[in-house]
Amino acid sequence: MTTSVNKTEHAFDKGRLEALLNRRFFYAPAFEIYGGVAGLYDYGPPGSSLQANIIAEWRKHFIIEEHMLELDTTIMTPAPVFETSGHVARFADWMVKDTKTGDVLRADHLVKNVLEARLAGDKEARGLAATPATDDKKKKKKAVKTTAFKLSDEIVEEYETILARLDNYSGADIGELCRKHNLRNPDTDNEVGEPQLFNLMFASSIGPTGQHPGFLRPETAQGHFLNFSRLLEFNNGRVPFASAQIGRSFRNEISPRAGLLRVREFTMAEIEHYVDPEDKKHEHFADVRDVKLILLDRHVQEAGKNSTTVMSVGEAVDKGIIANETLGYFVARIYQFLIKIGINSERLRFRQHMANEMAHYATDCWDAEIQNSTGWTECVGCADRAAYDLTVHSNKTGHPLVVRQALKEPIVTEKEIPEWNKKALGKTYKQDAGVIQKIVESMDQAELAKLKGQLAQGKAVITSSEGNEFEVTPEVLTIELKTLKQSIREYTPNVIEPSFGLGRILYTLLEHSFWSREKDVERGVLSLPPLVAPTKVLIVPLSAREEFDPLVKEVCASPSQPQILTLLLTASFIFVSLVPLGWSQLLASKLRKAGIFSRVDDSNTSIGKRYARNDELGTPFGVTLDFASVQNKTMTLRERDTMDQRIGPIDEVIAVVTELVFGNITWEEACARLPAYDGVQAIE
C-alpha cells in the first residue's frame, strides 16, 4: 500500500508559488537589472525545460498522431498581408485613459476588476467571505481596493449579469457602463475617458529606408494560409489535411499585469485544418464522441448567466451546440492534451464566443479556459474560420487558393446563361455597359428566367443597387438554356483552427501542480507529471567515499545498462545528481554524448534538503545509493508526492524507474514489484 497524500491541507498561496518559481528560476522579468519591461519574461533552466517538454508532447499528440504538415514561417510580415487579413483594421482592444494622469487601462479589465471588487466587498459585508490577506506590498498597490459595503440584491444581480456578458460588449457599451456605474481608475480614483480602439500589433519596417512597412506577427496563422498551394501540392492535392506551427508571436498588450498570463512576446502552437465546406465530418470523430466536457455556451452568457453543462462532445455536435464534427473533434483533442500534461479537469471548461466577441473571420469559436488564481483564463482557442482567409488573400493577389477535385462521375446540369453582343452593348450604353453586365451576371437562375421571359416580349428593364434603371433589348442580351458538364469541382476549403498560448498553459499547470506538505507549509511541491517534468530522475549517493567506485562502475557498465540507457535517452532532459565527481561525470558524459542534457549536483547538503529542493523542481523520482548498496548491490527508489521509498536490486530499480518515466506503469504497480524500504539496510 502506498502512503496517502493530503494536498489540500493548506490553501493555495500564490505568494509561496511565486517565491518558489523565482528562487528556482523557472522564469523572471526580462531586463530585470535595467528595471524590466512589463510583459516580457525570460525562462530559466527548469522553465525552459518544462516548456520544451510541453512542446514535445504537443508535437506528438497533434503533429505526429494526426499526420500534420509542420511549418516554420517568418515572424516579420509585410503590412499588405495584415491589411488584407483584416488585422490592421480589427486586431484591437478597447482602452480608456485616466482623465488626469493619462494612464492607460484596458477597458474590459477595468470593468471586470472594479465590479468584482465591489461584489467581494458585498460578500464581506454580508459575512459570506473575507478578503484574503497578502504580504506582497507590490501586489497591494496594483490590486483593486476591496471595501466591505453591502449592495442591494438588484445591484448584485446587475453586476453579475454584466460580468457574464462582458466579452460581448462593444466600446460604446463599455463607455456607458463606466458612466452609469461610476467606474474609475482604481489606482487614482480618477474618472476615465471614452473607450478607444488600440491596435495590438507591433509596427516595424523592412529595408534600410523603411520603404516596406511591416508588423511583427500577432499569430502564426497567416504563414499557413499564404503557403496553402504548396501544402496542398505536398499533400498530393488531397483534403482534408492540417498544417501546424510552433513559434513566437507578439502583441502590444495595453496593460500586461498578470505575469505569464498576459505578455507581449510569447510562444504559440497553431493548427490549420483544411476541410471541405460541404463535408465537415471527421473520420476519427467516433474515437472522441464520448469525451465529456464542461461547456459554457453563448446562449447562457447572453442571458447574463455563467452556469455550465457537462456534456459529451457527440451530444454537443448532435444538438448543434458545437457547429460540426471537425470542430468538436479538435475541442476533444485539446481537452485530452491538457489533461495529459497535468491540467486539473475540474478546473477546465470550454466557453463559446458570443456574437460581438467573435473574431471577424470566425463562424464558431470555443475557448479552453483554465481556472487559476486570477479567474478563468483563455489558454486555447478553437475556431471555425470558414473560408475567410484563403478567400481574401486570393482576391487580393489573384493567386487561386483553391482545391480542384476530379469528380468520379461528371455532374450534368442545365442553366440559363446570359450571352452579350459586346459591340452593341458598348455602343448603346457606353460607360454604363460594365454596370449592366454586373447586374445581370449576379442574378440567380430564377431571376435570369424571369428576365428571359421579358426579353421575349421585346425588352426588359433592370435596376442597379443605386436605383438606376436600364432598358435592355434582345439585340444586346440573349439568355439561353444550356447543358453543362462538370468534371472538376473547384472550391475554397474551410479552416478549423486550434490555437494554443503555451505560456498561459505552462503557468496554469504550475498553479495546478503546486501544494505544501501537510506537516510543513514551507515545504512546497510541484506535482508535475513525469511526461513534462523538467527533471525526471534524481540519483543521490549518501557518501563520496572510495568504496562506492566498484559499485558505480557496475551501475554504469553492467550488461543491462546499454538497454536502459537507450530507453532513458528517448526521454527528454534527464537530470542526474551523482557524487563523487569521478563516476558521476562518467554517466553524465554518456548522457551528453547521446544529446541528453545532464546536471551534476555536487552539493554537500543533507539528502532531505536535496530531495526537498528537487520536490520544488517537480522531480518525480529519486534513486539513492547508500553504504549497504556497496555490499548488497541494491538501490532505494523514492516517489515525490508520497515520499514512499522502495528497495530492490540495482537493475530492477533502474528498470522500474524507466517504465515510470515513460508512463508504462503507475507508482502502485511499481510498489507491487519492489518491497517497501524501512530506512535501514543490513550490512554484514
C-alpha angles and dihedrals in degrees: 000000000000124000116263117237127214106208095169101057089104123043116244109276113198091191092059092048093050090048090052093047091049094045093049092040099236086153140335139187111285118245088014096161088055092052096269132250119254114252097020121105139174121216118225126212099286093040092049091048092047091051091046091052092049089050091048091054091045090054091049095044096047115012098040101032093042096041093237127175110242122219137186109196132176125280097211109074130188113246096241090066093060092038088058095043091053097244095118090056101033113020094100145111129218115254134184130203129222103248093222108031099028091229112160123228131179103252101221091046090053091054092045096047097045096045093045090051091052092049090049089052090050091053091049091051090050091050092243098118139004124223107252115242121237133194094202105107093188091055091050091059093053099039120096107254113249116213123187103243127145115233126201116262089245092055092047090053091047092051092048091050091050092051092049091052097036097110090055097057123107124221091263090051092052091048090053090049091052091052097041096048098032094240109185138179101282092211095057106012087232124140119258129225130238117300116266130192116249119193110227098207122107107235119217140153136241122221134027095281096040091242092144112058115208146164138226103248116259089200137010095235101098091059088061095049097047089054094046096113092053092046091049091050091047088053091052092253093294127142137227101054137131137224122204136194138181117199151117123296132181134216123174095224116203097225115001103192106141105078113237091354093077116024138149098229121037146149119258132190112202136180127197110196112192115210140172107264089220094052117039095162118125122222093221098042091111088064092063101028093107097047107122120220137183104242132193107187128200096251093059091050094046088054088058096253134116102199114140133213128215107223139154118251090240093055092046091054094043090053093046093244089122107041102231146349097264093052090046092048093056093044088057093045090051089053092050092050095050093048091047093057093049110272112149107249092212090060096048124089137164115231121194118223117247122230099265095045095048112116114252091251100045132096094182132004137180125192122210099222121193121201116232139151091293095050130257112348127193107236102161131026122200113191138174099223091183111204095312102116099042091045098051094045091048092049092048098047102028089233110133109235095187143121118243109203123189109225119228089220122021117247113235117200139164117227139174105244123194115224123193135209092219094191094053092041094056094042094049103040103022109181091011093059094093092048092052092049092050092050094052097042092052091058121108123232095270092052092047091051090052091048090049090056092050092050089052086062090057105267145017136205121223126188129214124222088257091058098255114145125216128188115217130188136200088257089068103030135026127177119207133183107237134182112236126196116203118195097162126052114207121193143154109241123232120236130226109198127195108188121190128200099207096190091056091047091049094051096046089048089055091051093048091048099048124099140139129243112266094237097036120038090189091065104085123192132196107207095201115167114251087243092071105014111127090223117043104179135011118202114198127181118196096220143029093211120136095246087076092066099082091047094048092049087053092049092049098041107028116132091251094052100083089058091047092048090050089055094044094047092063090061112085120247111354111189116206126193112197135168134224100046095225096071098022088064089050094064093035089054091052090052093047093049088054090053096258118133111233134181130202116215104202096169119137095219122125120277089247092058091045091053092045091052091052092044085062089051091052096246104167101198139032131192120201132200115198137171094280090054089073092059102030098035091225136131133201123232123210128197115213105223101040095029085220113159128209131185135209147131112313095246092049094048092050091048091051092048090050092053091046092052091050092047093240092129136023126235089254089057090047089054090055089057099043126047121235118270113231094196097261132082118197117241121195 
